Amino acid sequence: MVVEETVGRLRITESILEGRELHVRFNLRRGLVISVFEGLSIQVRYAEFLGIAGPVGCGKTTLLKVLAGLLKPERGEVYYKNQRLEKPTPAISLVLPTTTLFPWYTVLENVMLALYSDKSLTREDKIERCRAFLDMVGLSAFDSAYPSELSDGMKKKVILARALVTHPDVLLLDEPFDNIDPLAAVALRSEIENMWMNESMSPSSVVLVSHDIEELVELCDRVVVLTERPARVKEVVEINLQRPRDKRRREFYDYVDKIFTLLS
């Protein structure tokens, strides 16, 4: 096991989550077959913030579902801590753009749903843990509120708390800052980065899919750039900038320009 000191935190170069030679196809109506991946491989390292960028429709969301164990590839394997991943696990949390809150449950009850099947915790333990995570995202005063009483940014925070309450090793995020106002997005990005930077907290590793290149450069250690479908890895860009990232630095936009060029 190799440990390297980065400009963010210590990172182990061994993979915590890995997709090996992934092949995914979708059979559509009238015999149409869409090939999403043909031999795609990707590695998520321990204590890494990994970004994924690619053209619209290249399969970024599909890739996250495969890495989470929700979608089985036609060929290829997913490995979590060097063990084959056969089904979803609480150790890997996935937040999709379609992830929603149940309107008839309170904020606290929505977060508690993530612990529903955990028989090792009493109801009181679950409530205590969920309240701790709501406090962490700044929503401790809203635990009895309903989703209809929250702003879009607050709803995103509740969804994030629910994803983190299981203490996952890996957090998979698909466009988590979309459809919220810019100031709320800045605050949420900062909260996610601070949680990840705190080595005593989960998650160890974060995978972020985003179409916002500045967002990827701001948050990520590496950015995997995918090609058009069937997607392959075009290039992996190492982001060697001190944290917190300063958008006023010329080097910041050098990385933005590089990734933009790769996507063009």
N, C-alpha and C positions, 0 to 999 in steps of 0.2 A: 504494500500500500504506500503510495507516494502522497505526501502532503506538501502543498505549495502555498506560499503567502501571497495573496492577491492584494490589490488596492482596496478591497472591500472587507474581506475576512478570510480566515484560513479555509482552504478548500482542499478536499481529498480528490485526487484525479481519478480514482476508481469510480465506476458508475454505480449509482443507486437504482436507476431505472434505465432500461435499454430495450429498444426495438431492433431486432436483427432480421434483415432481409425480408421486410414486410411486403406482402402482396395482398392487395385489396381490390376487389371488383364488385360493382353493383349491376345486377340484372334488372333493367328497366322494362317497360312495356314494349310490345311489338318486337321482342328479341334484341333490343338494343342493350349492349354491354358497355359500361363505363369502367375503364381501368384507372383506379385512383393512384395506387402505388405498384411499382414493379421492382421489388428488391430494395426498398428504402430502409436504411439503417440510421438510428439516432441514439445518442448517449446523453443521459442526464447525470451529471456528477454529484457526489455528495456536497452539500452546502453551496450549491450553485444556483444562480438566477439565470435561467436559460430563456432566450427569446426565440420565437419562430415567426418568420416572415415569408410571404409568398404571394403569388398572384391570386386574385379572387377565384374561388372554385378549385384550387389545386389540392384541397383535402386536408387543410390544417385542423379543422374541427374533427374530421374523421380520425386523424392521427392522435389527437388527445383522447378520443373515445377508445381507440385501440390500446393506448398506453395505460388507460384507467381500467382495462379489463372488461369494458362494456361491449366491445365489438371484437369478435374473433377474426383475425386475418385468415385469408384463404391459404396462405403459406407464410412461413416465418414465425418467430416467437417473440414474446415480451418477457423480459427477466426483471424481477424486483429483488434486489440484494442477492443477485446470482441464482435465484430460484425462479423457475418458470411460473409465470402468472397465469393461472387458469380461470380466475373469476375476480370480480371486484373485491377490494379490500378497504377497510376504513383507513389504512395507512396511506392510501392515495385518494385525495379529494379532488373532484372535478366541478368547476363552476362554468356553466355554459351560458350563452346569451339568453337562452330560453328558460333558465333556472328562475323559478318564481317563488313567491310566498303564498301560503294558503290564507285567503282573506278572512276565513272564519276562525282562525287561530290568532292569538296575541303574538307579539314579537317573541316573548319568552317561549311560548309553546312551539312556534316555528323553529326556533333554534334547538329545542329539546327533541324534535323529530329525528335529528341526526343520531341521538343516543337511544332511540326507541328499542333497538334489539340488543343493547348492551345490558346483559343480566348481572354483570359484576357490580353495577352501581345501583344504590337505592334511589328512590325518587328525589329525596332530599339532596343526595350527592349530585344528581343530574341538574337540579335547579341551581345549586351553588356553582357548579362548573359553568353552566350557561350564562348565569349572571356575571361571572368573572369575564367571560369573553365579550359580553355586551358592554361591560365597563371598558374593556380594552379598546373597543371601536367607538367609544364615546356615546353609547346609547343606554346607559344604565337607568336613566330616568324614563325610558320609553318601554320598559319590559312589559307593561300591561296595555300598551297601545296596539291598535290593529293596523295592518298594512295600509289601509285607506287613509290613515291619519299621518302617514309618513311621506316625505319627499322622495324622489327617485334616488337621490344620493344616499339617504338613510336606508332605503330598502336594500341597496347594494351592500351597505355595511352589515345589515342583518344576514344577508346571504353569505357574506364573508365570515361572519361569526359562526354560522352554522357549518361552514366548510372546515373551520379550524377547531371546532369544539371536540372533534374526535382525536385530536392530537396527531394529525397526519404527518408522515415523513415527507411526502411530496404533495404540493398544491398545484393543480393544473388549472390555468385561467384562460378562458377564451373571450377576448375583447371585454374585459371586466369594467372598463371605464367608458364604454359607449353609452350614449343616450342619457348622460348626466351632465350638469352644467360644468364648465371648465374649472371653477374654484373647488367644487366638490370632488372632481377628478384628481386635482392636485393633492387635496387632503387624503384621499383614499390611496393614491400611489405612495404617499409618504408613510401612511400607516402600514401598508403591506411591506414596504422596504424596511421599516424599523422593526417589525416583527421578525422578518427574515434575518436581519442583522444581529438580533439578540440570540446568541447561540444556546441560551437556556430554554428557548421557546421553540415550538413547532411553527412552521415546517422547516425541515432541513434544506429542502430544495424547492424552487418554484419554477414552473414552466409557463411562460406568458406568450400567447398568440395575440398579435396586434397588427393592425394596418398602419398604426401611427409610428413612424420610424423614430421620431424624437423620443417617444415614450420608451421604445426598445433600448435606445442608446442611454437614456437616463437610468434605466433600471437593471439592465442585463450585463452579465459577465461575458457571455457569448451570444451571438445571434446566428441561428441556422437559417440560411436563405434557401428556399425551395424553388424548383422550376415549375413550369406549367405541368398540368396533368398529362400523363402519369408522372407524379412528382418524384423527384430525386433531390438529393442535397447538392445544390449548386456551389455553395461555399459556406464555411463557418467563419464568422468575423469575431475575433477576440477584441473586447472593449477594455482597453487598459487606461482607465481614467479614475482618478481619486473620487471616493464617495464622501459627501453627496456631490453628484455631478453638477457642474456649473455650465449652464447653457450659453453663457457669455464667452466661453473659451472657444478659440478657433478650432482646437482639436475635437471638440464635441461635434461640430458640424462637418469636420473631415469624415467622421464615422457615419454621420447621417448621409452625406453625399455618396460615400462608398456603398452603403446598403441600397440607397436609391438607384444608383447606377446598376447594381446587380439585379434589381427588380425591373429595370427598364428594358 
